[in-house]
Amino acid sequence: MVSLSALALVALLGGVQVLETVLDYLNLRHGAAAVRDAVEWVRSALDVDEPEEMLAYQRSKTILSQIQSWLGVLVVLAVVVSGLYGDVAAALSRTGLPSVAQGVLLLAGAIVAGRLLSAPFDAYETFVVEERFDFNNQTPALWLRDLAVGTVVALVLGGLVGGAILLAVDALPTLWPVVGWGLVVGFSLLFMIVYPRVIAPLFNDFEPIEDGDLRDAVENVFEHAGFECEQVYEMDASRRSSHSNAYFVGFGRAKRVVLFDTLVDQMDREAIQAVLAHELAHWKKAHIWKQLAASAVQMAVVFAFLWWVTTSQWVYAAFALPQETYAALGIGLLYAGPVLSLTAPLTNQLSLAHEREADDFAAETMGGAASMTRALRTLAGENLSNPFPHPAYAAFHLTHPPIPERIRRLRERYGTENEDADRVAGGDSDAGVPPSAT
């Protein structure tokens, strides 16, 4: 007989997945209608010759993601509700291994299972969807290498963090939530140093930008922004995809700016400078630390919830678990995940505010909004991004404001005094922002 707690988990996971499906449907329908209403703006401002191709790309990605998500939810519920999860935990408990080792093995099994489940979908997305829309540059050999290396990295990182938390559970049975929370926050800080220096180079090559016009452009932005950072790199993103982006990572001497080589190829120098200024703002305005603080508060709530779960007998009885804390932790995380998803509209507000502040910093650094709006249009057009997400979908999923909204906001705040420069760079400033984005 299925317990009420198990039924509640089914309702929670299934209900959130239904919500995600509805949001995706609304987003596709809303985006298609908006693009067709603003088709001339999409063609001229985003330089998308076939707006229907943009819609088809979004539709293909969304349908594949939904199939994968539903399969994942069904598999998890089948494993947990059927009692298989409890059986595996009981079998591990009978091995006589230390509790920490049992928990790490359970976590490793979950990581490997998750990777194997997602691999067919990742392959289809890469070699069918991305290939169809001329984004994919990966070979099957490179894809398999990434899968293997990514799995090993996930196992190492998951084992280190999970093992450390389980050690705290054994050593400090009444204080482990506090210690576990501190470990997660500390790991987040360490990860910002380790990722760019150790993990990212496992997948891509990073060449320092040292000489030439691009370096001069970078130094010019640094000078105007009042920023010092010698570590500016160009990443060989084109080895895998023609998608473009840029990011800022790290802190102290470990901070670095990374520009995708695809972005460098797709944008003029002033647009690249605007993107760089936007990324620098995340450090100048202390966005990294504010996001870390918000995440720390969120993790404190999660660990408090996990403490309650692991000390409550209902979870062990409801899912036929052995009296092992790690087994209850797994179930607790299944409850916590959907709840965090439901709070996304609140937590996304901080990121949205930071992105607007970074846009402002870029416009002020560049002496106007033209170069930043040009960069935004290029990013949206080259990546076939949906420029008109449904408001409900955006609330739950977007950490960046929609591109038309960002363009409109920049022009309202900083005017259009640089429109001539925009035209020279190939944009269509007269297109402005479509009515559907206002």
BELPEBEL-V707203 format. One record per pair of residues at least 24 apart in sequence whose ideal C-beta (glycine too) atoms are under 8 Angstrom apart, sorted by the first residue. I is the first residue (numbers start at 1). J is the second residue. D is the distance in Angstrom with one decimal. If there is no record, write none. Layout:
# BELPEBEL-V707203
{{I/J/D} {I/J/D}}
This chain:
# BELPEBEL-V707203
{{2/81/6.2} {3/317/7.4} {3/318/4.1} {3/319/7.6} {4/318/7.5} {5/314/6.0} {5/315/6.9} {5/318/3.6} {5/319/7.3} {6/80/7.2} {6/81/5.1} {6/318/5.8} {6/319/6.6} {9/77/7.3} {9/80/6.8} {9/81/7.5} {9/331/7.7} {9/334/6.2} {9/335/6.5} {10/77/5.7} {10/81/6.5} {12/335/6.5} {12/338/4.9} {12/339/7.7} {13/73/5.3} {13/76/6.9} {13/77/6.2} {13/334/7.0} {13/338/5.8} {14/73/6.7} {14/77/7.4} {15/338/7.6} {16/338/4.1} {16/341/5.5} {16/342/6.7} {17/69/6.2} {17/70/6.3} {17/73/4.9} {19/342/8.0} {20/66/7.6} {20/69/6.5} {20/341/7.8} {20/396/8.0} {21/66/5.9} {21/70/7.7} {23/390/7.2} {23/392/5.9} {23/393/4.6} {23/396/5.9} {23/397/7.3} {24/62/5.0} {24/65/7.5} {24/66/5.9} {24/393/7.1} {26/390/4.5} {26/392/6.1} {26/393/6.1} {27/62/7.4} {27/386/7.1} {27/389/5.5} {27/390/4.4} {27/393/3.8} {28/58/6.5} {28/59/5.9} {28/62/5.8} {29/390/7.7} {30/388/6.6} {30/389/7.2} {30/390/3.9} {30/393/7.7} {31/55/6.9} {31/58/6.3} {31/386/4.5} {31/387/7.8} {31/388/5.1} {31/389/6.4} {31/390/7.1} {34/387/7.6} {34/388/3.4} {34/434/7.8} {34/436/4.5} {34/437/7.8} {35/386/7.9} {35/387/7.2} {35/388/6.3} {37/434/7.3} {37/435/7.7} {37/436/5.1} {38/388/7.5} {38/434/3.4} {38/435/7.2} {38/436/5.2} {38/437/7.4} {40/431/7.3} {41/431/5.0} {41/432/7.8} {41/433/7.6} {41/434/4.1} {42/387/7.0} {42/434/7.8} {44/428/3.9} {44/431/4.6} {45/377/5.3} {45/381/7.9} {45/427/6.9} {45/428/5.4} {45/431/4.4} {45/432/8.0} {45/434/8.0} {46/377/5.5} {46/380/5.3} {46/381/3.5} {46/387/6.8} {47/377/7.3} {47/378/7.6} {47/381/4.7} {47/426/7.7} {48/381/5.1} {48/384/7.1} {53/133/6.9} {53/384/6.9} {54/384/4.6} {54/385/8.0} {54/386/7.4} {56/133/7.8} {57/129/7.7} {57/133/5.0} {57/384/4.5} {58/384/7.3} {58/386/5.0} {60/129/4.9} {60/132/7.3} {60/133/7.9} {61/125/7.3} {61/129/6.3} {64/121/6.3} {64/124/6.5} {64/125/5.9} {64/129/6.4} {67/121/7.4} {68/118/6.7} {68/121/4.3} {71/117/7.2} {72/114/7.9} {72/117/6.4} {72/118/7.8} {75/117/6.5} {76/334/6.9} {80/319/6.5} {80/331/7.1} {80/334/6.8} {83/319/7.5} {83/320/5.3} {85/319/6.7} {85/321/7.9} {85/327/7.9} {85/330/7.1} {85/331/7.7} {86/319/5.3} {86/320/3.8} {86/321/5.0} {86/322/7.7} {86/327/7.4} {87/320/7.7} {89/321/5.6} {89/322/5.5} {89/324/6.2} {89/326/7.7} {89/327/4.0} {89/330/7.8} {90/320/7.7} {90/321/7.7} {90/322/4.9} {92/324/7.7} {93/322/4.1} {93/324/5.5} {93/327/7.9} {98/170/7.9} {99/166/6.8} {99/169/7.6} {99/170/6.0} {99/324/6.0} {99/325/7.3} {99/326/6.7} {100/163/5.9} {100/166/4.4} {100/167/5.6} {100/170/6.2} {102/324/6.6} {102/326/6.4} {103/162/6.5} {103/163/7.6} {103/166/4.5} {103/324/7.4} {103/325/7.8} {103/326/3.2} {103/329/7.6} {104/159/5.3} {104/162/5.9} {104/163/5.0} {104/166/6.9} {106/326/6.2} {106/327/7.4} {106/330/6.8} {107/158/5.6} {107/159/6.9} {107/162/4.6} {107/326/7.9} {108/155/5.6} {108/158/7.1} {108/159/6.4} {110/330/7.4} {111/151/7.3} {111/154/5.2} {111/155/5.7} {111/158/5.4} {112/151/6.8} {112/155/7.4} {115/147/7.1} {115/150/7.4} {115/151/4.9} {115/154/7.0} {119/147/6.1} {122/147/7.5} {130/241/6.7} {133/384/6.6} {134/242/6.9} {135/241/5.2} {135/242/5.1} {135/243/5.9} {136/240/7.7} {136/241/6.3} {137/238/6.0} {137/239/6.3} {137/240/5.7} {137/241/5.8} {137/242/6.5} {138/239/7.7} {138/240/4.9} {138/241/7.3} {142/239/7.4} {142/240/7.0} {146/203/6.3} {146/240/7.9} {149/202/5.5} {149/203/6.9} {150/203/7.9} {153/199/6.1} {153/202/6.9} {160/187/7.9} {161/187/5.5} {166/325/7.6} {166/326/5.8} {169/325/5.0} {169/326/7.5} {176/307/8.0} {177/303/4.3} {177/304/6.5} {177/306/6.7} {177/307/4.3} {178/303/7.6} {180/303/5.6} {181/296/7.6} {181/299/5.7} {181/300/5.5} {181/303/4.6} {184/299/5.3} {184/303/7.9} {185/292/7.5} {185/295/7.9} {185/296/5.0} {185/299/6.8} {188/292/6.2} {188/295/6.7} {188/296/8.0} {189/251/7.9} {189/292/7.2} {192/249/6.1} {192/250/5.2} {192/251/6.1} {192/254/7.2} {192/288/7.5} {193/250/6.0} {193/251/7.7} {193/254/4.4} {195/249/6.3} {196/249/5.0} {196/250/5.6} {196/254/7.0} {196/256/5.4} {196/258/7.5} {197/254/7.0} {200/235/7.9} {200/258/7.9} {204/235/5.0} {204/236/5.6} {204/237/6.9} {204/239/7.0} {205/235/7.3} {205/236/4.8} {205/239/7.9} {206/233/4.1} {206/234/7.3} {206/235/5.5} {206/236/8.0} {206/258/6.8} {207/233/6.3} {207/234/5.2} {207/236/7.7} {208/232/7.0} {208/233/5.8} {209/233/6.6} {209/234/5.6} {209/259/7.4} {213/269/6.5} {214/264/6.6} {214/269/7.3} {214/272/7.4} {217/269/4.7} {217/272/6.3} {217/273/5.3} {217/276/8.0} {218/257/7.9} {218/273/7.7} {218/276/6.4} {220/273/6.8} {221/273/4.7} {221/276/5.0} {221/277/5.3} {221/280/7.1} {221/365/6.5} {222/280/7.6} {224/277/7.7} {224/365/5.0} {224/366/7.8} {225/277/5.8} {225/280/5.2} {225/281/8.0} {225/284/6.7} {225/361/7.5} {225/365/5.1} {226/284/7.7} {227/280/5.1} {227/283/7.4} {227/284/6.5} {229/255/5.8} {229/256/6.9} {229/257/6.2} {229/280/7.7} {231/255/6.8} {231/256/3.6} {231/257/7.1} {232/256/7.0} {232/257/4.8} {232/259/7.4} {233/257/7.2} {233/258/5.1} {233/259/7.2} {234/258/7.8} {234/259/5.3} {234/260/7.8} {234/261/5.3} {234/264/6.1} {235/259/7.0} {235/260/5.6} {235/261/6.4} {236/261/5.7} {237/261/5.8} {237/262/5.1} {237/263/7.8} {238/262/5.1} {238/265/7.7} {242/382/7.6} {243/382/7.6} {243/383/5.4} {244/378/7.8} {244/379/6.5} {244/382/5.6} {244/383/6.6} {245/379/7.6} {246/275/5.1} {246/276/7.0} {246/279/5.6} {247/279/6.5} {248/279/4.1} {248/280/6.8} {248/282/5.2} {248/283/6.1} {248/288/8.0} {251/283/7.6} {251/288/6.4} {255/283/6.4} {262/382/7.8} {263/379/7.9} {266/378/5.7} {266/382/5.2} {267/374/7.8} {267/375/6.1} {267/378/5.4} {268/374/7.5} {268/425/5.2} {268/426/7.7} {270/366/6.9} {270/370/7.9} {270/371/4.1} {270/374/7.5} {270/421/7.5} {270/425/7.0} {271/371/5.3} {271/372/7.9} {271/374/4.8} {271/375/4.0} {271/378/6.2} {271/425/7.1} {272/375/7.5} {273/365/8.0} {273/366/6.3} {273/371/6.5} {274/362/4.8} {274/363/7.8} {274/365/7.8} {274/366/5.2} {274/371/4.1} {274/372/4.1} {274/374/7.5} {274/375/4.8} {275/362/7.5} {275/372/7.9} {275/375/5.0} {277/361/6.2} {277/362/4.1} {277/365/4.1} {277/366/6.2} {277/372/7.8} {278/358/4.6} {278/359/6.3} {278/361/6.9} {278/362/4.2} {278/372/6.9} {278/375/7.9} {279/358/7.5} {280/361/7.4} {280/365/8.0} {281/357/6.5} {281/358/3.8} {281/360/7.9} {281/361/3.6} {281/362/6.6} {282/354/6.8} {282/358/5.9} {284/361/6.7} {285/354/7.1} {285/357/5.6} {285/358/7.1} {285/361/6.8} {287/354/4.3} {287/357/7.5} {287/358/7.2} {290/350/6.7} {290/354/7.2} {291/350/6.8} {291/351/7.1} {291/354/7.3} {294/347/6.8} {294/350/5.4} {298/340/7.3} {298/347/6.8} {302/336/5.3} {302/340/7.4} {305/332/6.6} {305/335/7.6} {305/336/5.8} {306/332/4.5} {306/333/7.4} {306/336/7.1} {309/335/7.2} {341/396/7.5} {344/395/7.6} {344/396/4.9} {344/397/7.2} {345/395/4.2} {345/396/5.9} {348/395/7.0} {348/396/7.6} {348/397/7.9} {348/398/6.7} {348/399/5.6} {351/399/3.9} {351/400/7.4} {352/398/7.4} {352/399/6.8} {352/400/7.2} {352/401/5.8} {355/399/7.2} {355/400/4.9} {355/401/6.1} {355/406/7.7} {356/401/6.5} {356/406/7.5} {356/409/6.8} {359/406/5.8} {359/409/7.3} {359/410/5.9} {360/410/7.9} {360/413/6.9} {363/410/5.6} {363/413/7.3} {363/414/4.8} {364/414/7.9} {367/418/7.7} {368/414/5.7} {368/415/7.4} {368/417/6.0} {368/418/4.1} {369/410/3.9} {369/411/5.7} {369/413/7.4} {369/414/4.0} {369/415/7.3} {369/416/7.6} {369/418/7.0} {370/416/7.9} {370/418/3.4} {370/419/6.8} {370/421/5.1} {370/422/4.5} {370/425/7.9} {370/429/7.7} {371/418/7.6} {371/421/7.6} {371/425/7.9} {372/410/6.0} {373/406/7.9} {373/407/4.7} {373/410/5.6} {373/411/6.8} {373/422/7.2} {373/427/7.7} {374/422/5.9} {374/425/5.6} {374/427/5.1} {376/403/5.2} {376/406/5.7} {376/407/5.8} {377/403/7.1} {377/407/7.1} {377/427/6.4} {379/403/7.4} {387/437/7.3} {388/436/6.1} {388/437/6.6} {402/437/7.1} {404/433/5.1} {404/434/6.3} {404/436/7.8} {404/437/3.0} {405/437/6.2} {407/433/5.3} {407/437/7.8} {408/433/4.3} {408/437/6.1} {408/438/6.2}}
